[in-house]
Amino acid sequence: MVKMVKKATSKIVKKTKDGKVSKKELNSEIKTIEKKIDVIEKGEIKINASHPIAQIIKGDKIKIDGKEYVVDTHYILIDHGSTKEMAIELFDPKTDKDYQLRYFDDQAEATIEFYELQEIIYVRKQVSKIEW
């Protein structure tokens, strides 16, 4: 016996008679929710560039939401063949904390994201304005 249950996401999920949801259904539901969260978190980032992002070098200053960071290095994080995922390593000279700007070279403005190093992993942070 299979019951049809309407979820908060307006998606019909099949439950077996013992009340369990299949792994496939659960994974599908998780992906749907993650996409919605990503759209909410991503937001619109205003970019004010004095020169192309590809020309940013060590020692340059980048302002993110009014706070100034110093560029440590700019490199290819992952080469995907047709596009490259780039990383700009930043640090805050006042706190000595490390950060990263990541983007894809063929869609820099649409894909740029800001990360803060916490312990041993970079965690994405929401920002609204980036200037260089």
C-alpha atoms as a printed R data frame, in Angstrom:
    type eleno elety resid chain resno      x      y       z
1   ATOM     1    CA   MET     A     1  0.000  0.000   0.000
2   ATOM     2    CA   VAL     A     2  1.421  3.427  -1.005
3   ATOM     3    CA   LYS     A     3  0.077  6.736   0.350
4   ATOM     4    CA   MET     A     4  0.556 10.055  -1.428
5   ATOM     5    CA   VAL     A     5  1.561 12.875   0.913
6   ATOM     6    CA   LYS     A     6  1.784 16.548  -0.054
7   ATOM     7    CA   LYS     A     7  4.974 18.127   1.297
8   ATOM     8    CA   ALA     A     8  5.617 21.791   2.186
9   ATOM     9    CA   THR     A     9  7.530 22.139  -1.083
10  ATOM    10    CA   SER     A    10  4.324 21.341  -3.024
11  ATOM    11    CA   LYS     A    11  5.834 18.097  -4.227
12  ATOM    12    CA   ILE     A    12  4.088 14.766  -3.951
13  ATOM    13    CA   VAL     A    13  6.240 12.225  -2.101
14  ATOM    14    CA   LYS     A    14  5.442  8.516  -2.059
15  ATOM    15    CA   LYS     A    15  5.453  6.799   1.313
16  ATOM    16    CA   THR     A    16  5.304  3.076   1.849
17  ATOM    17    CA   LYS     A    17  2.782  1.624   4.304
18  ATOM    18    CA   ASP     A    18  5.424  1.620   7.067
19  ATOM    19    CA   GLY     A    19  5.773  5.413   6.610
20  ATOM    20    CA   LYS     A    20  9.250  5.460   5.079
21  ATOM    21    CA   VAL     A    21 10.316  7.578   2.117
22  ATOM    22    CA   SER     A    22 12.587  5.996  -0.491
23  ATOM    23    CA   LYS     A    23 16.221  7.095  -0.633
24  ATOM    24    CA   LYS     A    24 15.693  8.368  -4.203
25  ATOM    25    CA   GLU     A    25 12.713 10.498  -3.160
26  ATOM    26    CA   LEU     A    26 14.614 11.826  -0.150
27  ATOM    27    CA   ASN     A    27 17.677 12.778  -2.230
28  ATOM    28    CA   SER     A    28 15.449 14.505  -4.766
29  ATOM    29    CA   GLU     A    29 13.744 16.476  -1.993
30  ATOM    30    CA   ILE     A    30 17.103 17.481  -0.481
31  ATOM    31    CA   LYS     A    31 18.389 18.733  -3.853
32  ATOM    32    CA   THR     A    32 15.215 20.790  -4.371
33  ATOM    33    CA   ILE     A    33 15.579 22.417  -0.961
34  ATOM    34    CA   GLU     A    34 19.322 23.059  -1.441
35  ATOM    35    CA   LYS     A    35 18.633 24.820  -4.749
36  ATOM    36    CA   LYS     A    36 16.048 27.070  -3.083
37  ATOM    37    CA   ILE     A    37 18.429 27.862  -0.216
38  ATOM    38    CA   ASP     A    38 21.275 28.583  -2.650
39  ATOM    39    CA   VAL     A    39 19.113 31.090  -4.552
40  ATOM    40    CA   ILE     A    40 18.118 32.796  -1.289
41  ATOM    41    CA   GLU     A    41 21.686 32.911   0.076
42  ATOM    42    CA   LYS     A    42 23.415 33.888  -3.158
43  ATOM    43    CA   GLY     A    43 21.725 37.246  -3.587
44  ATOM    44    CA   GLU     A    44 22.908 39.966  -5.949
45  ATOM    45    CA   ILE     A    45 26.537 41.109  -5.620
46  ATOM    46    CA   LYS     A    46 27.372 44.608  -6.828
47  ATOM    47    CA   ILE     A    47 30.845 44.720  -8.397
48  ATOM    48    CA   ASN     A    48 32.817 47.927  -8.900
49  ATOM    49    CA   ALA     A    49 35.933 46.999 -10.915
50  ATOM    50    CA   SER     A    50 38.728 49.406 -11.862
51  ATOM    51    CA   HIS     A    51 40.254 46.741 -14.153
52  ATOM    52    CA   PRO     A    52 39.468 43.150 -15.249
53  ATOM    53    CA   ILE     A    53 39.455 40.558 -12.460
54  ATOM    54    CA   ALA     A    54 42.097 38.528 -14.346
55  ATOM    55    CA   GLN     A    55 44.583 41.399 -13.802
56  ATOM    56    CA   ILE     A    56 44.375 41.316  -9.992
57  ATOM    57    CA   ILE     A    57 47.823 40.565  -8.551
58  ATOM    58    CA   LYS     A    58 49.544 40.095  -5.190
59  ATOM    59    CA   GLY     A    59 49.462 43.249  -3.076
60  ATOM    60    CA   ASP     A    60 46.287 44.673  -4.663
61  ATOM    61    CA   LYS     A    61 43.540 45.857  -2.325
62  ATOM    62    CA   ILE     A    62 39.980 44.518  -2.555
63  ATOM    63    CA   LYS     A    63 37.079 45.976  -0.587
64  ATOM    64    CA   ILE     A    64 34.268 43.616   0.357
65  ATOM    65    CA   ASP     A    65 31.241 45.206   1.998
66  ATOM    66    CA   GLY     A    66 33.422 48.195   2.939
67  ATOM    67    CA   LYS     A    67 36.228 46.163   4.570
68  ATOM    68    CA   GLU     A    68 39.641 46.193   2.878
69  ATOM    69    CA   TYR     A    69 41.584 42.981   2.211
70  ATOM    70    CA   VAL     A    70 45.023 42.440   0.640
71  ATOM    71    CA   VAL     A    71 45.568 39.982  -2.234
72  ATOM    72    CA   ASP     A    72 48.056 37.239  -1.367
73  ATOM    73    CA   THR     A    73 47.818 35.235  -4.621
74  ATOM    74    CA   HIS     A    74 45.604 34.672  -7.676
75  ATOM    75    CA   TYR     A    75 45.591 31.206  -9.258
76  ATOM    76    CA   ILE     A    76 43.682 28.454 -11.073
77  ATOM    77    CA   LEU     A    77 41.872 26.392  -8.445
78  ATOM    78    CA   ILE     A    78 40.467 23.782 -10.863
79  ATOM    79    CA   ASP     A    79 40.882 23.532 -14.641
80  ATOM    80    CA   HIS     A    80 37.588 22.158 -15.978
81  ATOM    81    CA   GLY     A    81 38.813 22.148 -19.588
82  ATOM    82    CA   SER     A    82 36.484 24.653 -21.242
83  ATOM    83    CA   THR     A    83 36.542 26.928 -18.170
84  ATOM    84    CA   LYS     A    84 38.769 27.516 -15.168
85  ATOM    85    CA   GLU     A    85 37.688 27.913 -11.554
86  ATOM    86    CA   MET     A    86 39.846 30.694 -10.167
87  ATOM    87    CA   ALA     A    87 40.739 31.648  -6.587
88  ATOM    88    CA   ILE     A    88 42.042 34.901  -5.172
89  ATOM    89    CA   GLU     A    89 43.588 34.379  -1.740
90  ATOM    90    CA   LEU     A    90 43.001 37.373   0.531
91  ATOM    91    CA   PHE     A    91 43.966 38.291   4.074
92  ATOM    92    CA   ASP     A    92 42.906 40.934   6.546
93  ATOM    93    CA   PRO     A    93 46.119 42.614   7.766
94  ATOM    94    CA   LYS     A    94 44.384 43.764  10.983
95  ATOM    95    CA   THR     A    95 43.204 40.294  12.095
96  ATOM    96    CA   ASP     A    96 45.516 38.079   9.977
97  ATOM    97    CA   LYS     A    97 42.475 35.999   8.910
98  ATOM    98    CA   ASP     A    98 42.421 34.333   5.483
99  ATOM    99    CA   TYR     A    99 39.695 34.607   2.841
100 ATOM   100    CA   GLN     A   100 39.076 33.600  -0.778
101 ATOM   101    CA   LEU     A   101 37.212 35.006  -3.739
102 ATOM   102    CA   ARG     A   102 36.265 32.223  -6.165
103 ATOM   103    CA   TYR     A   103 34.874 32.570  -9.670
104 ATOM   104    CA   PHE     A   104 34.790 30.944 -13.091
105 ATOM   105    CA   ASP     A   105 36.948 32.819 -15.599
106 ATOM   106    CA   ASP     A   106 34.302 32.871 -18.337
107 ATOM   107    CA   GLN     A   107 31.515 34.204 -16.048
108 ATOM   108    CA   ALA     A   108 33.313 36.089 -13.284
109 ATOM   109    CA   GLU     A   109 30.568 38.537 -12.293
110 ATOM   110    CA   ALA     A   110 27.816 35.893 -12.260
111 ATOM   111    CA   THR     A   111 29.803 33.265 -10.335
112 ATOM   112    CA   ILE     A   112 31.914 35.218  -7.838
113 ATOM   113    CA   GLU     A   113 31.698 33.974  -4.230
114 ATOM   114    CA   PHE     A   114 33.448 34.990  -0.997
115 ATOM   115    CA   TYR     A   115 34.794 32.456   1.529
116 ATOM   116    CA   GLU     A   116 36.288 32.742   5.005
117 ATOM   117    CA   LEU     A   117 38.811 30.221   6.331
118 ATOM   118    CA   GLN     A   118 37.472 28.676   9.541
119 ATOM   119    CA   GLU     A   119 39.876 26.200  11.131
120 ATOM   120    CA   ILE     A   120 40.729 24.039   8.076
121 ATOM   121    CA   ILE     A   121 37.819 24.677   5.693
122 ATOM   122    CA   TYR     A   122 36.623 27.663   3.678
123 ATOM   123    CA   VAL     A   123 33.012 28.618   4.464
124 ATOM   124    CA   ARG     A   124 30.987 30.692   2.004
125 ATOM   125    CA   LYS     A   125 29.855 34.097   3.259
126 ATOM   126    CA   GLN     A   126 27.130 36.274   1.799
127 ATOM   127    CA   VAL     A   127 28.338 39.647   0.533
128 ATOM   128    CA   SER     A   128 26.634 42.487  -1.283
129 ATOM   129    CA   LYS     A   129 29.482 44.622  -2.689
130 ATOM   130    CA   ILE     A   130 32.984 43.919  -4.007
131 ATOM   131    CA   GLU     A   131 35.385 46.630  -5.231
132 ATOM   132    CA   TRP     A   132 38.908 46.629  -6.647
